[in-house]
Amino acid sequence: MEQELILVYNADSGVFDIIKDALHKTFFPSTYQCNLCALTYGTFGMKSEWKEFIDKLEIPYEFLHRDEFYQQLESHPDHLKDIKFPAIFLNRDGRISLLIDHKEINKLKTLKELMTLISSKLAS
C-alpha cells in the first residue's frame, strides 16, 4: 500500500501571495488565517524541529498551497472540493481522505501539539 501525507496551507501560491502572507504572519499574527503555516514556519523559513519531525515520518509527504491542491484535485471526488483549509490529507493508493481538518489544526497552540496529533492519527 502506497501512502502519502498531503499538508495544505490556507494560502495560495505565487510570489505576491507568499510575500503578503509572510508580512501578515509577521505583523498581524492574531489575524493570520493559516495556523499550519504559523506553527511550522518562523520568520526565516521552516522550523528545524518541524523539518526533523516530518523527515522522520515513515511516509512521504507533500506541502501544497490551497490553489495547488485544487489543481491536483481535478480527477478526485467532489467531497474534497468543499474542504476548508488548512488541512492534512492521507493519500492511500490514489484515494485521498481528510486526516486532520481545519478545526483541529486551528485549535492547536504549539508545534508539539501538531506533531503529537499527526503521530496519533497516523498510528490509528
TAPE-V333298 format. One record per residue. N is the residue number from 0. RES is the residue in one letter. PSI is psi in degrees with one decimal (999 if undefined). D_FIRST is the distance of its C-alpha to the first C-alpha in Angstrom with 1 decimal. Layout:
BEGIN
n=N res=RES psi=PSI d_first=D_FIRST
n=N res=RES psi=PSI d_first=D_FIRST
END
This chain:
BEGIN
n=0 res=M psi=124.1 d_first=0.0
n=1 res=E psi=135.7 d_first=3.8
n=2 res=Q psi=153.1 d_first=6.5
n=3 res=E psi=138.0 d_first=10.2
n=4 res=L psi=130.4 d_first=13.3
n=5 res=I psi=115.3 d_first=16.1
n=6 res=L psi=120.5 d_first=19.5
n=7 res=V psi=121.9 d_first=22.3
n=8 res=Y psi=153.4 d_first=25.9
n=9 res=N psi=60.0 d_first=28.8
n=10 res=A psi=158.4 d_first=30.5
n=11 res=D psi=158.3 d_first=30.7
n=12 res=S psi=177.3 d_first=30.4
n=13 res=G psi=145.6 d_first=33.5
n=14 res=V psi=-48.2 d_first=36.2
n=15 res=F psi=-44.7 d_first=38.5
n=16 res=D psi=-40.5 d_first=35.9
n=17 res=I psi=-42.8 d_first=34.6
n=18 res=I psi=-45.4 d_first=38.2
n=19 res=K psi=-45.1 d_first=39.1
n=20 res=D psi=-41.3 d_first=36.3
n=21 res=A psi=-42.9 d_first=37.1
n=22 res=L psi=-42.8 d_first=40.7
n=23 res=H psi=-47.5 d_first=40.0
n=24 res=K psi=-37.2 d_first=37.8
n=25 res=T psi=-46.4 d_first=40.5
n=26 res=F psi=-21.2 d_first=43.6
n=27 res=F psi=58.6 d_first=42.5
n=28 res=P psi=-28.8 d_first=39.6
n=29 res=S psi=-19.0 d_first=40.4
n=30 res=T psi=7.7 d_first=39.9
n=31 res=Y psi=134.5 d_first=36.8
n=32 res=Q psi=3.6 d_first=34.2
n=33 res=C psi=94.6 d_first=30.9
n=34 res=N psi=-27.8 d_first=30.5
n=35 res=L psi=-45.4 d_first=27.1
n=36 res=C psi=-43.5 d_first=29.1
n=37 res=A psi=-36.7 d_first=32.1
n=38 res=L psi=-32.5 d_first=30.1
n=39 res=T psi=-14.2 d_first=28.2
n=40 res=Y psi=140.2 d_first=30.9
n=41 res=G psi=-167.1 d_first=34.4
n=42 res=T psi=-34.4 d_first=37.3
n=43 res=F psi=18.8 d_first=36.3
n=44 res=G psi=-171.2 d_first=32.5
n=45 res=M psi=135.8 d_first=29.4
n=46 res=K psi=136.9 d_first=30.2
n=47 res=S psi=-37.5 d_first=29.5
n=48 res=E psi=-38.8 d_first=28.3
n=49 res=W psi=-45.7 d_first=25.7
n=50 res=K psi=-43.9 d_first=24.7
n=51 res=E psi=-44.3 d_first=24.4
n=52 res=F psi=-50.7 d_first=22.3
n=53 res=I psi=-34.0 d_first=19.8
n=54 res=D psi=-27.3 d_first=19.6
n=55 res=K psi=-12.1 d_first=19.0
n=56 res=L psi=144.3 d_first=15.9
n=57 res=E psi=39.6 d_first=12.9
n=58 res=I psi=135.7 d_first=11.1
n=59 res=P psi=157.1 d_first=12.4
n=60 res=Y psi=161.0 d_first=15.0
n=61 res=E psi=134.1 d_first=17.4
n=62 res=F psi=131.5 d_first=20.8
n=63 res=L psi=150.7 d_first=22.4
n=64 res=H psi=162.8 d_first=25.8
n=65 res=R psi=-47.8 d_first=26.3
n=66 res=D psi=-34.4 d_first=27.5
n=67 res=E psi=-38.8 d_first=24.7
n=68 res=F psi=-45.7 d_first=22.1
n=69 res=Y psi=-34.9 d_first=24.2
n=70 res=Q psi=-39.4 d_first=24.5
n=71 res=Q psi=-17.4 d_first=20.7
n=72 res=L psi=-6.4 d_first=20.7
n=73 res=E psi=-34.0 d_first=22.9
n=74 res=S psi=9.9 d_first=20.2
n=75 res=H psi=164.7 d_first=18.7
n=76 res=P psi=152.4 d_first=20.1
n=77 res=D psi=-28.4 d_first=23.6
n=78 res=H psi=-16.4 d_first=22.7
n=79 res=L psi=-12.4 d_first=21.4
n=80 res=K psi=-15.1 d_first=24.7
n=81 res=D psi=14.4 d_first=26.9
n=82 res=I psi=141.9 d_first=25.0
n=83 res=K psi=148.3 d_first=27.3
n=84 res=F psi=157.8 d_first=26.6
n=85 res=P psi=158.4 d_first=25.8
n=86 res=A psi=156.6 d_first=22.4
n=87 res=I psi=129.6 d_first=19.0
n=88 res=F psi=159.9 d_first=15.9
n=89 res=L psi=124.4 d_first=12.2
n=90 res=N psi=111.2 d_first=10.2
n=91 res=R psi=112.2 d_first=6.9
n=92 res=D psi=41.8 d_first=6.2
n=93 res=G psi=-1.0 d_first=10.0
n=94 res=R psi=115.6 d_first=11.1
n=95 res=I psi=127.8 d_first=13.3
n=96 res=S psi=152.0 d_first=14.7
n=97 res=L psi=126.0 d_first=17.5
n=98 res=L psi=-46.5 d_first=16.9
n=99 res=I psi=121.8 d_first=20.5
n=100 res=D psi=174.1 d_first=23.3
n=101 res=H psi=-33.7 d_first=26.5
n=102 res=K psi=-44.3 d_first=28.6
n=103 res=E psi=-43.9 d_first=26.6
n=104 res=I psi=-41.4 d_first=26.6
n=105 res=N psi=-17.4 d_first=30.3
n=106 res=K psi=-20.9 d_first=31.4
n=107 res=L psi=140.3 d_first=30.2
n=108 res=K psi=-21.6 d_first=33.1
n=109 res=T psi=160.2 d_first=31.7
n=110 res=L psi=-37.9 d_first=28.9
n=111 res=K psi=-40.3 d_first=28.3
n=112 res=E psi=-41.4 d_first=27.8
n=113 res=L psi=-46.1 d_first=25.1
n=114 res=M psi=-40.1 d_first=23.3
n=115 res=T psi=-42.8 d_first=23.7
n=116 res=L psi=-45.8 d_first=22.4
n=117 res=I psi=-46.1 d_first=19.2
n=118 res=S psi=-43.5 d_first=18.6
n=119 res=S psi=-37.2 d_first=19.4
n=120 res=K psi=-39.9 d_first=17.2
n=121 res=L psi=-28.3 d_first=14.1
n=122 res=A psi=-24.8 d_first=15.2
n=123 res=S psi=999 d_first=15.7
END
